[in-house]
Amino acid sequence: QKCFVCGERGASITCLAKGCKRRFHLPCAVEGECVTQYLPQYRSFCCQHRPEQEVEATPEATTTCLICLEHVGDRKSFHTLACPVCTNAWFHRGCIQ
């Protein structure tokens, strides 16, 4: 199977969305902005069908990641996550993973 991110063969992960035929390699998931969830059950989604965080918050211009202490940007994106409880703590997706 061909990976929709890199175009190479051998993609074994399929998007869970009904009717979606996109496949990708696990290492290509981040580059392709796919989401792979390992708990409570294994589920993977392509960039079109990935779940999004339901936090109604926007980081301030000076907000930093609490793990690496680098700037997270001034808007929600695939690459940033907010604490779902307090919505004041922000993280880079890569730092959380």
LOFI-795047 format. One record per residue (C-alpha): x, y, z; residue in one letter. Coordinates in nm, 4 decimals. Layout:
<pt><xx>X</xx><yy>Y</yy><zz>Z</zz><resn>A</resn></pt>
...
***
This chain:
<pt><xx>0.0000</xx><yy>0.0000</yy><zz>0.0000</zz><resn>Q</resn></pt>
<pt><xx>0.1208</xx><yy>0.3520</yy><zz>-0.0824</zz><resn>K</resn></pt>
<pt><xx>0.1707</xx><yy>0.6161</yy><zz>0.1912</zz><resn>C</resn></pt>
<pt><xx>-0.0254</xx><yy>0.9350</yy><zz>0.1187</zz><resn>F</resn></pt>
<pt><xx>0.2426</xx><yy>1.1399</yy><zz>0.3015</zz><resn>V</resn></pt>
<pt><xx>0.5710</xx><yy>1.0229</yy><zz>0.1463</zz><resn>C</resn></pt>
<pt><xx>0.4392</xx><yy>0.8307</yy><zz>-0.1540</zz><resn>G</resn></pt>
<pt><xx>0.6457</xx><yy>0.5212</yy><zz>-0.0780</zz><resn>E</resn></pt>
<pt><xx>0.5058</xx><yy>0.1699</yy><zz>-0.0595</zz><resn>R</resn></pt>
<pt><xx>0.4625</xx><yy>-0.0331</yy><zz>0.2593</zz><resn>G</resn></pt>
<pt><xx>0.2171</xx><yy>0.1893</yy><zz>0.4461</zz><resn>A</resn></pt>
<pt><xx>0.0338</xx><yy>-0.0250</yy><zz>0.6984</zz><resn>S</resn></pt>
<pt><xx>-0.1710</xx><yy>0.2249</yy><zz>0.9017</zz><resn>I</resn></pt>
<pt><xx>-0.5199</xx><yy>0.3060</yy><zz>0.7748</zz><resn>T</resn></pt>
<pt><xx>-0.7351</xx><yy>0.6029</yy><zz>0.8721</zz><resn>C</resn></pt>
<pt><xx>-1.0228</xx><yy>0.4870</yy><zz>1.0922</zz><resn>L</resn></pt>
<pt><xx>-1.2794</xx><yy>0.7193</yy><zz>0.9291</zz><resn>A</resn></pt>
<pt><xx>-1.5480</xx><yy>0.5325</yy><zz>0.7414</zz><resn>K</resn></pt>
<pt><xx>-1.4809</xx><yy>0.5335</yy><zz>0.3677</zz><resn>G</resn></pt>
<pt><xx>-1.1322</xx><yy>0.6867</yy><zz>0.3979</zz><resn>C</resn></pt>
<pt><xx>-0.8722</xx><yy>0.4866</yy><zz>0.2107</zz><resn>K</resn></pt>
<pt><xx>-0.5669</xx><yy>0.6889</yy><zz>0.3164</zz><resn>R</resn></pt>
<pt><xx>-0.2743</xx><yy>0.4869</yy><zz>0.4480</zz><resn>R</resn></pt>
<pt><xx>0.0517</xx><yy>0.6000</yy><zz>0.5997</zz><resn>F</resn></pt>
<pt><xx>0.3688</xx><yy>0.4820</yy><zz>0.7718</zz><resn>H</resn></pt>
<pt><xx>0.3911</xx><yy>0.5448</yy><zz>1.1467</zz><resn>L</resn></pt>
<pt><xx>0.7016</xx><yy>0.7669</yy><zz>1.1064</zz><resn>P</resn></pt>
<pt><xx>0.5141</xx><yy>0.9740</yy><zz>0.8439</zz><resn>C</resn></pt>
<pt><xx>0.2172</xx><yy>1.0391</yy><zz>1.0751</zz><resn>A</resn></pt>
<pt><xx>0.3586</xx><yy>1.3548</yy><zz>1.2371</zz><resn>V</resn></pt>
<pt><xx>0.4796</xx><yy>1.5018</yy><zz>0.9073</zz><resn>E</resn></pt>
<pt><xx>0.1369</xx><yy>1.4365</yy><zz>0.7546</zz><resn>G</resn></pt>
<pt><xx>-0.0387</xx><yy>1.5834</yy><zz>1.0627</zz><resn>E</resn></pt>
<pt><xx>-0.2119</xx><yy>1.2532</yy><zz>1.1316</zz><resn>C</resn></pt>
<pt><xx>-0.3224</xx><yy>1.1525</yy><zz>1.4800</zz><resn>V</resn></pt>
<pt><xx>-0.2479</xx><yy>0.8129</yy><zz>1.6317</zz><resn>T</resn></pt>
<pt><xx>-0.4072</xx><yy>0.7296</yy><zz>1.9666</zz><resn>Q</resn></pt>
<pt><xx>-0.2736</xx><yy>0.4387</yy><zz>2.1673</zz><resn>Y</resn></pt>
<pt><xx>-0.5130</xx><yy>0.4417</yy><zz>2.4642</zz><resn>L</resn></pt>
<pt><xx>-0.7742</xx><yy>0.3241</yy><zz>2.5507</zz><resn>P</resn></pt>
<pt><xx>-0.7647</xx><yy>0.1512</yy><zz>2.2122</zz><resn>Q</resn></pt>
<pt><xx>-0.5382</xx><yy>0.1942</yy><zz>1.9102</zz><resn>Y</resn></pt>
<pt><xx>-0.6891</xx><yy>0.4339</yy><zz>1.6545</zz><resn>R</resn></pt>
<pt><xx>-0.5333</xx><yy>0.6322</yy><zz>1.3687</zz><resn>S</resn></pt>
<pt><xx>-0.6705</xx><yy>0.9171</yy><zz>1.1603</zz><resn>F</resn></pt>
<pt><xx>-0.5440</xx><yy>1.1034</yy><zz>0.8543</zz><resn>C</resn></pt>
<pt><xx>-0.5136</xx><yy>1.4829</yy><zz>0.8577</zz><resn>C</resn></pt>
<pt><xx>-0.8652</xx><yy>1.5227</yy><zz>0.7148</zz><resn>Q</resn></pt>
<pt><xx>-1.0395</xx><yy>1.3059</yy><zz>0.9724</zz><resn>H</resn></pt>
<pt><xx>-0.8298</xx><yy>1.3551</yy><zz>1.2870</zz><resn>R</resn></pt>
<pt><xx>-1.0057</xx><yy>1.4532</yy><zz>1.6100</zz><resn>P</resn></pt>
<pt><xx>-0.9335</xx><yy>1.8047</yy><zz>1.7342</zz><resn>E</resn></pt>
<pt><xx>-0.8974</xx><yy>1.9242</yy><zz>2.0893</zz><resn>Q</resn></pt>
<pt><xx>-1.2233</xx><yy>2.0753</yy><zz>2.2186</zz><resn>E</resn></pt>
<pt><xx>-1.0590</xx><yy>2.3580</yy><zz>2.4131</zz><resn>V</resn></pt>
<pt><xx>-1.2025</xx><yy>2.7056</yy><zz>2.3613</zz><resn>E</resn></pt>
<pt><xx>-0.8804</xx><yy>2.8909</yy><zz>2.4358</zz><resn>A</resn></pt>
<pt><xx>-0.6106</xx><yy>3.0724</yy><zz>2.2449</zz><resn>T</resn></pt>
<pt><xx>-0.2525</xx><yy>3.1083</yy><zz>2.3648</zz><resn>P</resn></pt>
<pt><xx>-0.1289</xx><yy>3.4582</yy><zz>2.4348</zz><resn>E</resn></pt>
<pt><xx>0.1586</xx><yy>3.5940</yy><zz>2.2251</zz><resn>A</resn></pt>
<pt><xx>0.4080</xx><yy>3.5225</yy><zz>2.5053</zz><resn>T</resn></pt>
<pt><xx>0.2871</xx><yy>3.1699</yy><zz>2.5939</zz><resn>T</resn></pt>
<pt><xx>0.5581</xx><yy>2.9048</yy><zz>2.6222</zz><resn>T</resn></pt>
<pt><xx>0.5496</xx><yy>2.5249</yy><zz>2.6272</zz><resn>C</resn></pt>
<pt><xx>0.5726</xx><yy>2.4040</yy><zz>2.9870</zz><resn>L</resn></pt>
<pt><xx>0.8052</xx><yy>2.1221</yy><zz>2.8824</zz><resn>I</resn></pt>
<pt><xx>1.0665</xx><yy>2.2870</yy><zz>2.6585</zz><resn>C</resn></pt>
<pt><xx>0.9933</xx><yy>2.6504</yy><zz>2.7538</zz><resn>L</resn></pt>
<pt><xx>0.9903</xx><yy>2.7569</yy><zz>2.3853</zz><resn>E</resn></pt>
<pt><xx>0.7238</xx><yy>2.9798</yy><zz>2.2299</zz><resn>H</resn></pt>
<pt><xx>0.4057</xx><yy>2.7907</yy><zz>2.1230</zz><resn>V</resn></pt>
<pt><xx>0.2638</xx><yy>3.0515</yy><zz>1.8858</zz><resn>G</resn></pt>
<pt><xx>-0.0343</xx><yy>3.2791</yy><zz>1.9219</zz><resn>D</resn></pt>
<pt><xx>-0.3075</xx><yy>3.0485</yy><zz>1.7897</zz><resn>R</resn></pt>
<pt><xx>-0.4311</xx><yy>2.6897</yy><zz>1.8173</zz><resn>K</resn></pt>
<pt><xx>-0.2776</xx><yy>2.4500</yy><zz>1.5667</zz><resn>S</resn></pt>
<pt><xx>-0.2027</xx><yy>2.0838</yy><zz>1.5096</zz><resn>F</resn></pt>
<pt><xx>0.1371</xx><yy>2.1377</yy><zz>1.6725</zz><resn>H</resn></pt>
<pt><xx>0.0064</xx><yy>2.2818</yy><zz>2.0025</zz><resn>T</resn></pt>
<pt><xx>-0.2107</xx><yy>2.1380</yy><zz>2.2787</zz><resn>L</resn></pt>
<pt><xx>-0.3731</xx><yy>2.3095</yy><zz>2.5758</zz><resn>A</resn></pt>
<pt><xx>-0.4369</xx><yy>2.1567</yy><zz>2.9150</zz><resn>C</resn></pt>
<pt><xx>-0.8058</xx><yy>2.0552</yy><zz>2.8929</zz><resn>P</resn></pt>
<pt><xx>-0.8670</xx><yy>2.1365</yy><zz>3.2602</zz><resn>V</resn></pt>
<pt><xx>-0.7152</xx><yy>2.4809</yy><zz>3.3170</zz><resn>C</resn></pt>
<pt><xx>-0.6694</xx><yy>2.5867</yy><zz>2.9484</zz><resn>T</resn></pt>
<pt><xx>-0.3790</xx><yy>2.8077</yy><zz>3.0593</zz><resn>N</resn></pt>
<pt><xx>-0.1020</xx><yy>2.5508</yy><zz>3.0196</zz><resn>A</resn></pt>
<pt><xx>0.0181</xx><yy>2.4944</yy><zz>2.6616</zz><resn>W</resn></pt>
<pt><xx>0.2453</xx><yy>2.2289</yy><zz>2.5132</zz><resn>F</resn></pt>
<pt><xx>0.3996</xx><yy>2.1379</yy><zz>2.1797</zz><resn>H</resn></pt>
<pt><xx>0.2548</xx><yy>1.8129</yy><zz>2.0467</zz><resn>R</resn></pt>
<pt><xx>0.6094</xx><yy>1.6865</yy><zz>1.9939</zz><resn>G</resn></pt>
<pt><xx>0.7022</xx><yy>1.7592</yy><zz>2.3569</zz><resn>C</resn></pt>
<pt><xx>0.3984</xx><yy>1.5675</yy><zz>2.4853</zz><resn>I</resn></pt>
<pt><xx>0.4742</xx><yy>1.2689</yy><zz>2.2627</zz><resn>Q</resn></pt>
***
